[in-house]
């Protein structure tokens, strides 16, 4: 298998993961939030950082790190490595300040007990319904 094929696949996978993460941040593809049940962190948001690192890794491999100037390859490494670390750590723990505003607001409502689940199901459980009145 050719090196350019491997790096092309890495770049394509990275671009897909980056797109998925950005769409979750923009509150578009919310079905990806189902991945959050697999790990204790926020994998749906961590795909942004993992996608960025894979995209840069694939692009660097396609271009060839030996053909790039030292400053560009150094900058590529300074972005790639922390993005990969942030993606792996984000699978297990994702800081609140990096989460999108809508997700922070939902977490605050859930902590207060004013989220949609609590309004629909939990707040009405203590009251008897019309058929059970004495």
C-alpha positions as CSV (number, residue, x, y, z in Angstrom):
1,X,0.0,0.0,0.0
2,X,1.3,3.4,-0.9
3,X,2.2,6.0,1.7
4,X,0.1,8.6,-0.1
5,X,-2.9,6.3,0.1
6,X,-2.5,5.9,3.8
7,X,-2.1,9.6,4.4
8,X,-5.0,10.4,2.1
9,X,-7.2,8.0,4.1
10,X,-6.1,9.7,7.3
11,X,-6.7,13.1,6.0
12,X,-10.2,12.1,4.7
13,X,-11.1,10.5,8.1
14,X,-9.8,13.5,9.9
15,X,-11.8,15.9,7.8
16,X,-15.0,13.8,8.4
17,X,-14.4,13.7,12.2
18,X,-13.6,17.5,12.2
19,X,-16.9,18.1,10.3
20,X,-18.8,15.9,12.8
21,X,-17.4,17.7,15.8
22,X,-18.1,21.2,14.3
23,X,-21.7,20.2,13.5
24,X,-22.2,19.0,17.1
25,X,-20.8,22.3,18.4
26,X,-23.2,24.2,16.1
27,X,-26.1,22.0,17.4
28,X,-26.8,20.5,14.0
29,X,-26.1,16.7,14.2
30,X,-27.3,16.0,17.7
31,X,-27.6,12.2,17.0
32,X,-23.8,12.1,17.5
33,X,-24.4,12.9,21.2
34,X,-25.3,9.2,21.5
35,X,-21.6,8.5,21.5
36,X,-21.3,10.2,24.9
37,X,-22.7,7.1,26.5
38,X,-19.6,5.1,25.4
39,X,-17.1,7.2,27.4
40,X,-17.3,9.3,30.6
41,X,-16.3,12.5,28.7
42,X,-17.8,14.1,25.6
43,X,-16.7,12.0,22.6
44,X,-19.0,13.9,20.3
45,X,-17.1,17.1,21.0
46,X,-13.7,15.4,21.2
47,X,-14.0,14.3,17.6
48,X,-13.3,17.9,16.7
49,X,-9.8,17.8,18.1
50,X,-9.2,14.2,17.0
51,X,-10.3,15.2,13.5
52,X,-8.1,18.2,13.4
53,X,-5.0,16.1,14.4
54,X,-5.7,13.4,11.9
55,X,-6.3,16.0,9.2
56,X,-3.0,17.7,9.9
57,X,-1.2,14.3,10.1
58,X,-2.6,13.3,6.8
59,X,-1.9,16.6,5.1
60,X,1.7,16.6,6.5
61,X,2.2,13.1,5.2
62,X,0.8,13.9,1.8
63,X,3.0,17.0,1.3
64,X,6.0,15.4,2.9
65,X,7.5,16.7,6.1
66,X,11.0,16.8,4.6
67,X,9.8,19.1,1.8
68,X,8.2,21.6,4.2
69,X,10.2,24.4,5.7
70,X,11.2,23.9,9.3
71,X,9.0,26.7,10.6
72,X,5.9,25.2,8.9
73,X,6.6,21.6,10.1
74,X,7.3,22.9,13.6
75,X,4.0,24.8,13.6
76,X,2.2,21.7,12.3
77,X,3.7,19.7,15.2
78,X,2.7,22.4,17.7
79,X,-0.9,22.2,16.6
80,X,-1.1,18.5,15.9
81,X,0.2,17.1,19.1
82,X,-1.9,19.2,21.5
83,X,-5.0,18.6,19.4
84,X,-4.5,14.8,19.6
85,X,-3.9,15.0,23.4
86,X,-7.0,17.2,23.8
87,X,-9.1,14.7,21.7
88,X,-8.0,11.7,23.8
89,X,-8.5,13.5,27.1
90,X,-11.8,14.8,25.8
91,X,-13.1,11.3,25.5
92,X,-12.7,10.9,29.3
93,X,-13.1,14.4,30.6
94,X,-14.2,17.5,28.7
95,X,-13.9,20.9,30.5
96,X,-17.1,22.9,30.8
97,X,-15.6,26.1,29.3
98,X,-14.8,24.3,26.0
99,X,-18.4,23.1,25.7
100,X,-20.7,25.1,23.5
101,X,-23.1,27.6,25.1
102,X,-26.2,25.5,24.4
103,X,-24.7,22.5,26.2
104,X,-23.6,24.6,29.2
105,X,-27.1,26.1,29.4
106,X,-28.7,22.6,29.3
107,X,-26.4,21.4,32.0
108,X,-27.4,24.3,34.2
109,X,-31.1,23.6,33.7
110,X,-30.6,19.9,34.4
111,X,-28.8,20.8,37.7
112,X,-31.7,23.0,38.7
113,X,-34.2,20.3,37.8
114,X,-35.8,22.5,35.1
115,X,-34.9,20.6,32.1
116,X,-37.4,19.1,29.7
117,X,-37.2,15.6,31.2
118,X,-37.8,16.9,34.7
119,X,-40.7,19.0,33.6
120,X,-42.4,16.2,31.7
121,X,-41.9,13.2,33.9
122,X,-40.5,14.0,37.4
123,X,-42.5,17.0,38.4
124,X,-45.8,15.3,37.7
125,X,-45.1,12.0,39.6
126,X,-46.1,13.2,43.1
127,X,-49.5,14.4,42.1
128,X,-52.4,11.9,41.7
129,X,-54.0,11.9,38.3
130,X,-57.8,12.4,37.7
131,X,-58.6,8.7,37.8
132,X,-56.8,8.1,41.1
133,X,-58.4,10.9,43.2
134,X,-60.0,9.7,46.5
